[in-house]
Amino acid sequence: MNAICLFFITIALSAIAMIAIPGCAERKESTGNTNTAPFNNGATPKLISKQFSFTEGPAVDKDGNVFFTDQPNNKIWKYGTDGRLTVFLDKAGRSNGMYFDKKGNLVTCADEQNQLWSIDPKGKVTVLLQHYKGKRFNGPNDLWIHPGGGIYFTDPYYQRDYWTRTVPDLKEENVYYLAPNAKEPVEVAGNFKRPNGIIGTPNGKTLYVADINANKTFRYSINEDGSLSEPTLFVEKGSDGMTIDNKGNVYITGNGVTIYNPAGKQIGHIPIAESWTANVCFAGKKRDKLFITASPSVYIMDMNVQGVK
């Protein structure tokens, strides 16, 4: 091969490389590799405490503090950004799933009396809901508050040993929506075996609902009036509690924490020693720590992504 041919071949290869390199970088980002991985290889959850009976419902306030329930002991605990554990509320209505509204009130699924509560920062309780069309709810379980202020919640029937009733008043286990300033909720999704975990996107356009007994999680479009449409299967996996990060990845619980990107592809799994992981949320001042409730224990883990406010 003469020098002139070698020169032109070298120029051609250089041009191809300049075109190909940016494409390779985009593909890595889109698959969750490099700097978009949710956590570093080798990262593990740190045990905070295992002094509880069954932990659930973690919710983060505007300062990054986490509030969670120890449901059998009927308490709501606070895990502060300073690392301290304190009791926020005793006699907590057997609260399960929780979420903070924009006013700083902690809205909870208080299934002792099948109610939805709002708890102000001083611990004062206001009952928001307790009936649907004159019948008791099955037992509100988990909730998410839309950026516009409306509340979506799941209402499965789990027979509790602290109830006097042994059968549900409502025949179906549905998802309900309470519009801002409304007194009555509306049913927005049904045909579940047992709806449980629920989370929405920060733009208020998409809702995820887990049917834990069907071992499926569905995605819905949220309409302007709060109704849901375009139900699609997101993943063939159910969930107890769920959260979402600022990349749109969805975190599903049960056997540890499993992470799926917005396309429904698994991009990570966090094993937990306990047999059941109930719920999860992002915590800390920067929302860059994953807070995990797992039976008698609570954990925290450093992340490369952040939760949404």
The 8 nearest C-alpha neighbors of each residue, nearest first, counted from 0:
[[1, 4, 2, 5, 3, 6, 8, 7],
 [0, 2, 4, 3, 5, 6, 7, 8],
 [1, 3, 5, 4, 6, 0, 7, 8],
 [2, 4, 6, 5, 1, 7, 0, 8],
 [5, 3, 7, 6, 2, 1, 8, 0],
 [6, 4, 2, 8, 3, 7, 9, 1],
 [5, 7, 3, 9, 4, 8, 2, 10],
 [6, 8, 10, 4, 9, 5, 11, 3],
 [9, 7, 11, 5, 10, 6, 4, 12],
 [8, 10, 6, 12, 7, 11, 5, 13],
 [9, 11, 7, 13, 8, 12, 14, 6],
 [12, 10, 8, 14, 13, 9, 7, 15],
 [13, 11, 15, 9, 14, 10, 8, 16],
 [12, 14, 16, 10, 11, 15, 9, 17],
 [13, 15, 17, 11, 16, 12, 10, 18],
 [14, 16, 12, 18, 13, 17, 19, 11],
 [17, 15, 19, 13, 18, 14, 20, 12],
 [18, 16, 14, 15, 19, 20, 13, 21],
 [17, 19, 15, 16, 20, 14, 21, 22],
 [20, 18, 16, 22, 17, 21, 15, 23],
 [19, 21, 23, 22, 17, 18, 16, 24],
 [22, 20, 24, 23, 19, 25, 18, 17],
 [23, 21, 25, 19, 24, 20, 26, 18],
 [22, 24, 26, 20, 21, 25, 27, 19],
 [23, 25, 21, 27, 22, 26, 28, 20],
 [26, 24, 28, 22, 27, 23, 29, 21],
 [25, 27, 29, 23, 28, 24, 30, 22],
 [28, 26, 24, 32, 30, 25, 29, 23],
 [29, 27, 25, 31, 26, 30, 32, 35],
 [28, 30, 26, 27, 31, 25, 32, 35],
 [31, 29, 27, 28, 32, 26, 266, 35],
 [30, 32, 36, 35, 28, 29, 27, 266],
 [31, 33, 36, 27, 30, 28, 35, 34],
 [34, 32, 35, 36, 28, 27, 31, 30],
 [33, 35, 36, 32, 28, 303, 31, 37],
 [36, 34, 31, 33, 32, 37, 28, 303],
 [35, 37, 31, 32, 38, 34, 33, 303],
 [38, 36, 303, 304, 302, 35, 39, 267],
 [39, 37, 302, 303, 36, 40, 42, 301],
 [40, 38, 42, 41, 36, 37, 303, 302],
 [41, 39, 42, 38, 43, 36, 37, 267],
 [40, 42, 39, 43, 38, 44, 269, 301],
 [43, 41, 39, 40, 38, 44, 301, 300],
 [42, 44, 41, 300, 45, 269, 301, 270],
 [45, 43, 300, 299, 298, 46, 42, 301],
 [46, 44, 299, 298, 300, 47, 43, 297],
 [45, 47, 298, 48, 297, 44, 299, 296],
 [46, 48, 298, 297, 45, 299, 49, 296],
 [49, 47, 296, 297, 50, 46, 298, 51],
 [50, 48, 296, 295, 51, 297, 47, 46],
 [49, 51, 48, 295, 296, 52, 297, 47],
 [52, 50, 295, 49, 53, 69, 296, 54],
 [51, 53, 295, 71, 69, 294, 54, 72],
 [54, 52, 294, 295, 69, 51, 70, 71],
 [53, 55, 69, 292, 294, 68, 295, 293],
 [56, 54, 68, 292, 278, 95, 67, 277],
 [55, 57, 96, 97, 95, 67, 68, 278],
 [58, 56, 67, 66, 280, 55, 279, 65],
 [59, 57, 98, 66, 65, 97, 56, 280],
 [58, 60, 65, 64, 63, 282, 66, 61],
 [59, 61, 63, 62, 64, 99, 65, 58],
 [62, 60, 63, 59, 103, 64, 308, 99],
 [63, 61, 60, 64, 284, 283, 59, 80],
 [62, 64, 283, 284, 282, 60, 59, 61],
 [65, 63, 79, 80, 59, 60, 62, 78],
 [66, 64, 59, 78, 58, 77, 57, 282],
 [65, 67, 77, 58, 57, 76, 78, 59],
 [68, 66, 57, 56, 76, 75, 55, 58],
 [69, 67, 75, 55, 70, 54, 74, 56],
 [68, 70, 54, 74, 53, 72, 71, 73],
 [69, 71, 73, 93, 72, 68, 53, 94],
 [72, 70, 73, 69, 52, 53, 93, 74],
 [71, 73, 70, 69, 74, 52, 93, 51],
 [74, 72, 70, 93, 91, 90, 71, 69],
 [75, 73, 89, 91, 69, 72, 88, 68],
 [74, 76, 68, 88, 87, 67, 86, 69],
 [75, 77, 86, 87, 67, 66, 85, 68],
 [76, 78, 66, 85, 65, 84, 87, 86],
 [79, 77, 84, 65, 83, 64, 66, 82],
 [80, 78, 64, 81, 82, 83, 77, 65],
 [79, 81, 82, 64, 283, 63, 78, 284],
 [82, 80, 79, 83, 78, 64, 84, 283],
 [81, 83, 79, 80, 78, 84, 47, 64],
 [84, 82, 79, 81, 78, 85, 80, 77],
 [85, 83, 78, 77, 79, 82, 76, 86],
 [86, 84, 77, 76, 87, 83, 78, 79],
 [85, 87, 76, 88, 77, 75, 84, 74],
 [88, 86, 76, 75, 77, 85, 89, 122],
 [89, 87, 75, 74, 86, 91, 122, 90],
 [88, 90, 74, 91, 73, 75, 87, 86],
 [91, 89, 73, 92, 74, 88, 93, 75],
 [90, 92, 74, 73, 89, 93, 94, 88],
 [93, 91, 109, 111, 94, 90, 110, 73],
 [94, 92, 73, 111, 70, 91, 109, 110],
 [95, 93, 109, 92, 108, 91, 107, 110],
 [94, 96, 56, 108, 140, 55, 109, 68],
 [97, 95, 56, 141, 108, 140, 107, 142],
 [96, 98, 107, 56, 106, 58, 108, 142],
 [99, 97, 58, 106, 105, 143, 100, 107],
 [100, 98, 105, 104, 106, 103, 60, 58],
 [99, 101, 102, 104, 103, 105, 98, 144],
 [100, 102, 103, 99, 104, 148, 146, 61],
 [103, 101, 100, 104, 99, 119, 105, 120],
 [102, 104, 101, 100, 99, 105, 120, 60],
 [105, 103, 119, 118, 100, 102, 99, 117],
 [104, 106, 99, 118, 117, 98, 107, 119],
 [105, 107, 117, 98, 116, 97, 99, 104],
 [108, 106, 97, 116, 109, 115, 94, 96],
 [107, 109, 115, 139, 94, 95, 96, 140],
 [110, 108, 94, 92, 114, 93, 115, 111],
 [109, 111, 113, 138, 112, 114, 93, 139],
 [112, 110, 93, 92, 113, 109, 161, 162],
 [111, 113, 110, 114, 109, 92, 129, 138],
 [114, 112, 110, 138, 136, 111, 129, 109],
 [115, 113, 129, 109, 128, 112, 110, 116],
 [114, 116, 108, 128, 127, 109, 107, 126],
 [117, 115, 126, 107, 127, 106, 125, 109],
 [116, 118, 106, 125, 105, 124, 104, 107],
 [119, 117, 124, 105, 104, 123, 122, 106],
 [118, 120, 104, 122, 123, 121, 105, 117],
 [121, 119, 122, 104, 118, 103, 123, 105],
 [122, 120, 119, 123, 118, 87, 124, 88],
 [121, 123, 119, 120, 118, 124, 88, 87],
 [124, 122, 119, 118, 121, 125, 120, 117],
 [125, 123, 118, 117, 122, 116, 126, 119],
 [124, 126, 117, 116, 127, 118, 123, 119],
 [127, 125, 116, 128, 115, 117, 124, 114],
 [126, 128, 115, 116, 125, 117, 129, 114],
 [129, 127, 115, 114, 126, 130, 116, 183],
 [128, 130, 114, 113, 135, 115, 136, 127],
 [131, 129, 135, 134, 133, 136, 128, 132],
 [130, 132, 134, 133, 135, 136, 184, 129],
 [133, 131, 134, 130, 183, 135, 184, 185],
 [132, 134, 131, 130, 135, 129, 136, 168],
 [135, 133, 130, 131, 132, 168, 136, 169],
 [134, 136, 130, 168, 129, 131, 137, 113],
 [135, 137, 138, 113, 130, 131, 134, 129],
 [136, 138, 156, 154, 167, 155, 135, 113],
 [137, 139, 113, 110, 136, 154, 156, 140],
 [140, 138, 154, 108, 153, 110, 113, 141],
 [139, 141, 108, 96, 153, 154, 95, 138],
 [140, 142, 96, 153, 152, 196, 108, 195],
 [143, 141, 152, 151, 96, 197, 97, 153],
 [142, 144, 151, 198, 150, 98, 197, 152],
 [145, 143, 150, 149, 148, 151, 146, 100],
 [144, 146, 149, 148, 147, 203, 150, 143],
 [147, 145, 148, 203, 144, 201, 202, 149],
 [146, 148, 145, 149, 179, 203, 144, 178],
 [147, 149, 145, 146, 179, 144, 150, 100],
 [150, 148, 178, 179, 145, 177, 144, 147],
 [149, 151, 144, 177, 176, 143, 145, 152],
 [150, 152, 176, 143, 142, 175, 144, 177],
 [153, 151, 142, 175, 141, 174, 143, 150],
 [152, 154, 174, 141, 140, 195, 139, 194],
 [153, 155, 139, 138, 172, 173, 137, 140],
 [156, 154, 172, 193, 194, 137, 138, 153],
 [155, 157, 137, 138, 158, 154, 172, 167],
 [156, 158, 159, 155, 138, 137, 193, 140],
 [157, 159, 156, 160, 165, 162, 166, 164],
 [160, 158, 161, 162, 157, 111, 165, 163],
 [159, 161, 162, 158, 163, 165, 164, 157],
 [160, 162, 159, 163, 111, 158, 164, 93],
 [163, 161, 164, 159, 160, 111, 165, 158],
 [162, 164, 165, 161, 160, 159, 166, 158],
 [165, 163, 162, 166, 167, 158, 159, 161],
 [164, 166, 163, 158, 167, 162, 159, 160],
 [167, 165, 164, 168, 158, 156, 169, 137],
 [168, 166, 169, 137, 170, 165, 156, 164],
 [167, 169, 134, 135, 170, 166, 137, 136],
 [170, 168, 167, 171, 137, 134, 136, 135],
 [169, 171, 168, 167, 172, 137, 166, 173],
 [170, 172, 169, 173, 189, 190, 191, 155],
 [173, 171, 155, 154, 193, 191, 194, 156],
 [174, 172, 189, 154, 188, 171, 153, 175],
 [173, 175, 153, 188, 152, 187, 186, 154],
 [176, 174, 186, 187, 185, 152, 151, 184],
 [175, 177, 151, 184, 185, 150, 178, 186],
 [178, 176, 184, 150, 149, 181, 151, 183],
 [177, 179, 149, 181, 176, 180, 150, 184],
 [178, 180, 149, 181, 148, 177, 147, 150],
 [181, 179, 178, 182, 177, 149, 148, 183],
 [182, 180, 178, 179, 183, 177, 184, 149],
 [181, 183, 180, 184, 177, 128, 127, 178],
 [182, 184, 181, 177, 185, 131, 128, 132],
 [185, 183, 177, 176, 175, 186, 182, 131],
 [186, 184, 176, 175, 187, 177, 183, 131],
 [185, 187, 175, 174, 188, 176, 173, 184],
 [186, 188, 175, 226, 174, 227, 185, 176],
 [189, 187, 174, 173, 186, 175, 227, 190],
 [188, 190, 173, 191, 174, 172, 187, 171],
 [191, 189, 192, 188, 173, 172, 171, 193],
 [192, 190, 193, 189, 194, 210, 172, 173],
 [191, 193, 212, 213, 210, 194, 190, 172],
 [192, 194, 210, 191, 212, 155, 211, 172],
 [195, 193, 210, 209, 155, 153, 191, 211],
 [194, 196, 209, 239, 153, 210, 211, 141],
 [197, 195, 240, 239, 209, 241, 238, 141],
 [196, 198, 208, 207, 142, 241, 209, 141],
 [199, 197, 207, 143, 242, 206, 241, 208],
 [200, 198, 206, 205, 207, 201, 203, 143],
 [199, 201, 203, 205, 202, 204, 206, 198],
 [200, 202, 203, 199, 307, 146, 308, 204],
 [203, 201, 200, 204, 146, 205, 199, 145],
 [204, 202, 201, 200, 145, 146, 205, 199],
 [203, 205, 221, 202, 220, 200, 206, 222],
 [206, 204, 220, 221, 200, 199, 219, 203],
 [205, 207, 199, 219, 218, 198, 220, 208],
 [206, 208, 218, 198, 197, 217, 199, 219],
 [209, 207, 197, 217, 216, 196, 218, 206],
 [210, 208, 216, 196, 237, 238, 195, 211],
 [211, 209, 194, 193, 215, 213, 237, 212],
 [210, 212, 237, 214, 238, 213, 209, 193],
 [213, 211, 193, 214, 192, 210, 237, 194],
 [212, 214, 210, 215, 211, 192, 237, 193],
 [215, 213, 237, 236, 211, 212, 210, 235],
 [216, 214, 236, 237, 235, 210, 213, 209],
 [215, 217, 209, 234, 237, 233, 208, 210],
 [218, 216, 232, 233, 208, 231, 207, 209],
 [217, 219, 207, 231, 230, 233, 206, 232],
 [220, 218, 230, 206, 229, 205, 228, 227],
 [219, 221, 205, 228, 227, 229, 204, 222],
 [222, 220, 227, 204, 205, 225, 226, 219],
 [221, 223, 225, 226, 224, 227, 220, 228],
 [224, 222, 225, 221, 226, 204, 227, 203],
 [223, 225, 222, 226, 221, 178, 227, 149],
 [226, 224, 222, 223, 221, 227, 176, 178],
 [225, 227, 222, 224, 187, 221, 228, 223],
 [226, 228, 221, 220, 222, 219, 187, 225],
 [227, 229, 220, 219, 230, 221, 226, 222],
 [228, 230, 219, 220, 231, 227, 218, 221],
 [231, 229, 219, 218, 228, 217, 232, 220],
 [232, 230, 218, 217, 233, 229, 219, 216],
 [231, 233, 217, 234, 218, 216, 230, 215],
 [232, 234, 217, 216, 218, 263, 231, 235],
 [235, 233, 216, 236, 263, 232, 215, 217],
 [236, 234, 215, 214, 216, 237, 233, 232],
 [235, 237, 215, 214, 234, 216, 238, 211],
 [238, 236, 214, 211, 215, 209, 216, 210],
 [237, 239, 252, 251, 211, 209, 196, 240],
 [238, 240, 196, 277, 252, 195, 253, 278],
 [241, 239, 278, 196, 238, 277, 252, 279],
 [242, 240, 251, 250, 196, 198, 197, 279],
 [241, 243, 250, 280, 198, 249, 279, 244],
 [244, 242, 249, 248, 250, 247, 306, 245],
 [245, 243, 306, 247, 246, 248, 305, 307],
 [244, 246, 247, 307, 305, 306, 304, 243],
 [247, 245, 244, 248, 304, 260, 243, 305],
 [246, 248, 244, 245, 261, 243, 249, 260],
 [249, 247, 260, 259, 244, 261, 246, 243],
 [248, 250, 243, 259, 258, 242, 260, 247],
 [251, 249, 258, 242, 241, 257, 243, 256],
 [252, 250, 241, 257, 238, 256, 258, 249],
 [253, 251, 256, 238, 276, 239, 255, 240],
 [252, 254, 276, 275, 255, 238, 277, 239],
 [255, 253, 275, 276, 252, 256, 274, 270],
 [254, 256, 270, 271, 276, 253, 269, 252],
 [257, 255, 252, 269, 251, 268, 250, 254],
 [256, 258, 268, 251, 250, 267, 269, 252],
 [257, 259, 250, 267, 266, 249, 265, 268],
 [260, 258, 265, 264, 249, 263, 248, 266],
 [259, 261, 248, 262, 263, 264, 249, 265],
 [262, 260, 263, 248, 247, 259, 249, 264],
 [263, 261, 260, 264, 259, 233, 248, 265],
 [264, 262, 259, 260, 261, 233, 234, 265],
 [265, 263, 259, 260, 262, 266, 261, 234],
 [264, 266, 259, 258, 267, 260, 263, 257],
 [267, 265, 259, 258, 264, 260, 31, 268],
 [268, 266, 258, 265, 257, 269, 259, 37],
 [267, 269, 257, 256, 258, 270, 255, 266],
 [268, 270, 256, 255, 257, 271, 267, 43],
 [271, 269, 255, 268, 256, 272, 254, 257],
 [270, 272, 255, 273, 269, 276, 254, 274],
 [273, 271, 274, 270, 255, 275, 293, 276],
 [274, 272, 275, 271, 293, 294, 276, 296],
 [273, 275, 272, 276, 254, 271, 294, 293],
 [276, 274, 253, 273, 293, 254, 277, 294],
 [275, 277, 293, 253, 255, 252, 292, 254],
 [278, 276, 239, 293, 292, 240, 55, 253],
 [279, 277, 240, 292, 55, 252, 291, 276],
 [278, 280, 291, 290, 241, 292, 57, 242],
 [281, 279, 290, 242, 289, 57, 58, 282],
 [282, 280, 289, 306, 286, 288, 290, 287],
 [283, 281, 286, 288, 63, 59, 289, 290],
 [284, 282, 63, 286, 285, 80, 288, 64],
 [283, 285, 63, 286, 62, 80, 282, 287],
 [284, 286, 287, 283, 305, 63, 282, 288],
 [287, 285, 282, 283, 305, 306, 281, 284],
 [286, 288, 305, 285, 302, 304, 283, 301],
 [289, 287, 301, 282, 300, 281, 302, 286],
 [288, 290, 281, 300, 299, 280, 282, 291],
 [291, 289, 299, 280, 279, 298, 281, 282],
 [290, 292, 279, 298, 297, 278, 299, 289],
 [293, 291, 297, 278, 54, 277, 55, 276],
 [294, 292, 276, 296, 277, 275, 297, 295],
 [293, 295, 53, 54, 296, 275, 52, 276],
 [296, 294, 51, 52, 53, 49, 54, 293],
 [297, 295, 49, 293, 294, 48, 292, 51],
 [296, 298, 292, 291, 47, 48, 293, 46],
 [299, 297, 46, 291, 47, 45, 290, 44],
 [298, 300, 290, 45, 289, 44, 291, 288],
 [301, 299, 44, 289, 288, 45, 302, 43],
 [300, 302, 288, 287, 289, 299, 303, 38],
 [301, 303, 38, 287, 304, 288, 37, 300],
 [304, 302, 38, 37, 36, 287, 305, 301],
 [305, 303, 302, 37, 287, 244, 245, 306],
 [306, 304, 287, 286, 244, 245, 307, 303],
 [305, 307, 244, 281, 286, 245, 243, 287],
 [306, 308, 245, 244, 305, 201, 243, 286],
 [307, 306, 201, 61, 286, 59, 60, 245]]
